Amino acid sequence: MANIKDVARVAGVSIATVSRVINGNHKVGDACRARVQKVIKELGYRPNSNAQALVSKTKSTIGLVTPKLAMTFFGTLAAGVEKTAREQSYKLLMANSMYETQSELDAINSLRDHNCQAIVLHSEYSDEKTLIKLAEEIPGLVLINRYIPAIAHRCVWLDNIAGAAHATQMLLDKNHRDFAVITSIYQNRDPGARLQGIRQTLAGAQIPLKDEAIEESTANIEGGMQAVEALLARKVRFTALLAYNDLMAVGAIHALFAAGLRVPEDVSVVGFDDLIVARACRPQLTTMHYPVEEMASYAARLAIELSSNSTAEPAHRTHLFLSQLIERDSVASRSAN
């Protein structure tokens, strides 16, 4: 990997001149600055963030990459990272990947160019090999909501299977036997894991979950409405509906009411995440609390610790969180047969 001496040698300038260019010092001619910047790009040189911080007297920086910060879930995640950043006197830089692999990598590289040695990454689609390589290059890279065994000590993740199983068992305990599921069409890991938890729990109760009782759609309110409309159009019989997330659950409640069905008297609905919309809708939504803000705050602390080498995380250690059932008004018990 190129260092500042290599840049100075190839550009034909002093190390001090390279340093001035890197730190935005205006006492460098335009032609010289352009030549140095060209060499930096050609050699792939990345300035040492600690050295720059000493020169510029700026705060240390932590980065965050999520698919789309405008979504409530990722906004809550960002709030958790920001909390730790403030506590640690770190500056926070955030970027969207917009659910695209290349955009995700571009966002990471942009943060590295801004001297981020601590980065919290919510990666949807990058393959494990790429993420393992990035972990080798970035001292404080921490993955949130994803588990990769080879870098387990850098993963902060939720047991989605256990969370979905807990919600399903609660409905079984309330004597529900006819189930339907609306899930996300996005091909990430969470929908599959939650569906697995539902299937396993129902199988343990010897209740089949037919394919016709599962509907995929977009993971938002409109998607929840469309998914329930599709189930009803197929005349699927269900008294219990498990939704991939709270937004889909709220959309499902709208569609059920529009079809003349009452919640929870006719159909009980359970969400996942425990976003603010779960308390704002009527009836208030029973859901699984996803401790995303707490997880994000924890992930930020871990990223800062790893970037400063203040802790030696054992390679086998994992940082696993569990969801918690929040019972409100969208679920009712059925009469025992």
C-alpha positions in Angstrom: 0.0 0.0 0.0 1.4 3.4 -1.0 2.4 5.9 1.7 3.1 9.6 1.8 6.8 9.1 0.9 5.8 7.3 -2.3 3.5 10.1 -3.3 6.2 12.7 -2.7 8.7 10.7 -4.7 6.5 10.1 -7.7 5.2 13.7 -7.7 8.7 15.1 -7.3 7.8 17.2 -4.3 8.6 17.2 -0.5 6.6 15.2 2.0 5.6 18.6 3.6 4.0 19.7 0.2 2.0 16.4 0.0 0.8 17.0 3.6 -0.3 20.6 2.7 -2.3 19.3 -0.3 -4.0 16.6 1.8 -4.9 19.1 4.5 -6.1 21.8 2.2 -3.3 24.2 2.9 -3.6 27.1 0.3 0.2 27.7 0.2 0.5 25.3 -2.7 0.3 26.3 -6.4 -2.5 25.1 -8.5 -0.3 23.1 -10.9 1.6 21.5 -8.0 -1.6 20.7 -6.2 -3.1 19.1 -9.3 0.0 17.0 -9.9 0.0 15.7 -6.3 -3.7 14.9 -6.3 -3.2 13.0 -9.6 -0.5 10.9 -8.1 -2.5 10.3 -4.9 -5.3 8.9 -7.1 -3.1 6.8 -9.3 -1.3 5.2 -6.3 -4.5 4.7 -4.3 -3.0 6.5 -1.3 -5.2 7.0 1.7 -4.0 9.5 4.2 -3.5 8.4 7.8 -6.5 9.7 9.7 -4.8 10.0 13.1 -1.9 12.0 11.6 -4.4 14.3 9.8 -6.4 14.8 13.0 -3.3 16.0 14.8 -2.6 18.5 12.0 -6.1 19.8 11.5 -7.2 19.6 15.2 -10.5 18.1 14.1 -12.6 15.6 16.0 -12.4 12.0 15.2 -15.0 10.8 12.7 -17.3 7.8 12.6 -19.2 6.8 9.5 -22.6 5.2 9.0 -23.9 3.5 5.8 -27.5 2.3 5.5 -29.7 1.5 2.5 -32.0 4.5 2.9 -31.9 6.9 5.9 -35.4 8.3 5.0 -37.0 5.0 6.1 -38.1 5.1 9.8 -36.1 2.0 10.7 -32.8 3.3 9.4 -33.5 6.8 10.8 -33.9 5.1 14.2 -30.6 3.2 13.6 -28.9 6.5 12.8 -30.2 8.0 16.0 -28.4 5.2 17.9 -25.1 5.8 16.2 -25.4 9.5 16.7 -26.0 9.0 20.4 -22.7 7.3 20.9 -20.9 9.7 18.5 -22.0 12.6 20.7 -21.0 10.8 23.9 -17.5 10.1 22.5 -17.1 13.5 20.9 -17.0 12.0 17.4 -18.2 13.7 14.2 -20.8 11.6 12.4 -20.9 11.2 8.6 -23.8 9.3 7.0 -24.4 7.9 3.5 -27.1 6.0 1.7 -26.4 2.9 -0.4 -29.9 2.9 -2.0 -30.0 -0.9 -2.0 -27.2 -1.1 -4.6 -24.0 -3.0 -4.1 -21.8 -0.6 -6.0 -23.4 2.4 -4.2 -22.7 0.7 -0.9 -19.0 0.3 -1.8 -18.8 3.9 -3.1 -20.3 5.1 0.2 -17.7 3.2 2.2 -14.8 4.5 0.1 -16.1 8.0 0.5 -16.2 7.7 4.3 -12.6 6.3 4.2 -11.6 9.3 2.1 -13.0 11.5 4.9 -10.7 9.7 7.4 -13.3 7.3 8.9 -11.5 4.4 10.6 -14.7 3.6 12.5 -17.7 2.7 10.2 -21.0 1.1 11.1 -22.4 -0.7 8.0 -25.9 -2.0 7.4 -25.0 -4.1 4.3 -27.9 -5.6 2.3 -26.3 -7.2 -0.7 -22.5 -7.2 -0.6 -21.1 -10.7 -0.6 -19.3 -12.1 2.5 -15.9 -12.2 0.7 -16.1 -8.5 0.0 -17.1 -7.6 3.5 -14.4 -9.8 5.1 -11.8 -8.0 2.9 -13.1 -4.6 3.9 -12.9 -5.7 7.6 -9.2 -6.5 7.0 -8.7 -3.0 5.6 -10.8 -0.9 7.9 -9.8 -1.2 11.6 -13.2 -0.2 13.0 -15.7 -1.7 10.5 -18.7 -3.1 12.3 -21.7 -4.8 10.5 -25.1 -4.3 12.0 -28.0 -6.6 11.4 -25.8 -9.2 9.7 -23.8 -12.1 10.9 -20.7 -13.5 9.2 -18.9 -16.2 11.1 -15.4 -15.3 9.9 -15.7 -11.8 11.3 -18.2 -12.6 14.1 -16.5 -10.2 16.5 -17.5 -7.3 14.2 -21.1 -8.3 13.8 -24.0 -6.9 15.8 -27.1 -8.8 14.9 -30.7 -9.8 15.9 -32.0 -13.3 16.1 -34.9 -13.0 13.7 -35.8 -16.6 13.8 -36.3 -16.5 17.6 -38.3 -13.3 17.4 -40.7 -14.6 14.8 -41.1 -17.9 16.7 -42.0 -16.0 19.8 -44.7 -14.0 18.0 -46.1 -17.2 16.5 -46.1 -19.1 19.8 -48.0 -16.2 21.4 -50.8 -16.5 18.8 -50.9 -20.3 19.3 -51.2 -19.8 23.0 -54.3 -17.6 22.3 -55.8 -20.5 20.4 -55.2 -19.3 16.8 -55.0 -22.1 14.3 -55.5 -20.4 10.9 -52.4 -18.4 10.0 -51.4 -16.1 7.1 -48.1 -14.3 6.6 -47.3 -11.1 4.6 -43.6 -10.8 4.0 -41.1 -8.6 2.2 -40.3 -9.0 -1.5 -36.8 -7.7 -0.9 -34.2 -10.5 -1.2 -32.3 -9.8 2.0 -31.9 -12.2 5.0 -34.5 -11.0 7.5 -37.7 -12.0 5.6 -36.4 -15.6 5.1 -35.2 -15.9 8.8 -38.6 -14.6 10.1 -40.5 -16.9 7.8 -38.3 -19.8 9.0 -39.2 -19.0 12.7 -42.9 -19.0 11.9 -42.8 -22.3 9.9 -40.8 -24.1 12.6 -43.1 -23.0 15.4 -46.3 -23.9 13.4 -44.7 -27.3 12.5 -44.1 -28.0 16.1 -47.8 -27.5 16.7 -48.6 -29.7 13.7 -50.2 -26.8 11.9 -49.3 -26.5 8.2 -48.6 -23.1 6.6 -49.7 -23.4 3.0 -48.0 -21.5 0.3 -51.2 -19.8 -0.6 -51.3 -18.3 2.9 -48.0 -16.4 2.3 -47.9 -13.2 0.3 -44.9 -11.1 -0.7 -45.0 -7.4 -1.3 -43.0 -4.2 -0.7 -42.1 -3.7 3.0 -44.3 -0.6 3.5 -47.9 0.4 4.2 -49.0 0.1 0.6 -47.3 -3.3 0.4 -49.2 -4.5 3.4 -52.5 -3.4 2.0 -51.8 -5.1 -1.3 -50.6 -8.3 0.3 -53.8 -8.7 2.4 -56.0 -7.8 -0.6 -54.3 -10.6 -2.5 -54.9 -13.1 0.4 -58.6 -12.2 0.6 -58.9 -12.4 -3.2 -57.6 -16.0 -3.0 -60.2 -16.6 -0.2 -57.5 -17.7 2.3 -59.0 -18.3 5.7 -57.0 -16.9 8.6 -57.6 -15.5 12.1 -54.0 -14.6 12.7 -51.8 -12.5 10.5 -48.0 -12.2 10.9 -46.5 -9.2 9.1 -42.8 -8.8 8.2 -42.7 -5.3 9.8 -44.9 -2.7 11.4 -45.5 -0.7 8.2 -46.9 -3.8 6.5 -49.0 -4.6 9.5 -50.6 -1.1 9.5 -51.3 -1.5 5.8 -52.8 -4.9 6.5 -55.2 -3.4 9.2 -56.4 -0.8 6.7 -57.1 -3.5 4.1 -58.9 -5.7 6.6 -61.1 -2.9 7.8 -61.9 -2.0 4.1 -63.0 -5.6 3.6 -65.4 -5.4 6.6 -63.2 -7.4 8.9 -62.4 -6.2 12.5 -59.1 -6.2 14.2 -58.7 -8.0 16.6 -62.2 -9.5 16.8 -62.0 -11.2 13.4 -58.3 -11.2 12.6 -55.4 -10.7 15.0 -52.4 -8.8 13.5 -48.8 -8.8 14.7 -46.0 -6.6 13.4 -42.2 -6.5 13.9 -39.9 -3.6 14.8 -42.0 -1.6 17.3 -41.7 1.7 15.4 -43.6 4.7 16.5 -46.3 3.9 14.0 -47.2 0.8 16.1 -48.4 3.1 18.9 -50.0 5.7 16.6 -52.3 3.3 14.7 -55.7 2.1 15.8 -55.9 -0.4 17.3 -52.4 0.0 18.7 -50.2 -2.7 17.2 -48.9 -5.8 19.0 -45.4 -6.3 17.7 -41.9 -7.5 18.4 -39.6 -4.8 19.7 -36.5 -4.6 17.6 -33.8 -2.9 19.7 -32.4 -1.2 16.7 -31.4 2.1 18.4 -29.7 0.2 21.2 -27.9 -2.1 18.8 -26.7 0.9 16.7 -25.4 2.7 19.8 -23.6 -0.5 20.8 -22.2 -1.0 17.3 -20.9 2.5 17.2 -19.1 2.0 20.5 -17.6 -1.3 19.2 -16.4 0.4 16.0 -14.7 3.2 18.0 -13.0 0.7 20.3 -11.8 -1.5 17.4 -10.5 1.5 15.5 -8.5 2.7 18.4 -7.3 -0.8 19.3 -8.4 -0.2 22.9 -9.9 -3.7 23.1 -8.8 -7.0 21.6 -12.1 -8.6 20.5 -11.7 -12.4 20.4 -12.5 -13.8 16.9 -15.2 -16.2 18.2 -17.2 -13.5 20.1 -20.6 -12.5 18.8 -22.8 -9.6 19.7 -26.3 -11.0 19.6 -29.5 -9.2 20.5 -33.0 -10.5 21.0 -36.4 -9.0 20.2 -39.1 -8.6 22.9 -42.9 -9.1 22.5 -44.9 -5.9 23.1 -48.6 -6.7 23.5 -51.1 -4.0 22.7 -54.6 -4.1 21.1 -54.3 -5.8 17.8 -54.4 -9.4 19.1 -57.3 -11.2 20.8 -57.7 -14.8 22.0 -59.9 -17.3 20.2 -62.3 -19.6 21.9 -60.8 -23.0 22.5 -62.3 -25.7 20.2 
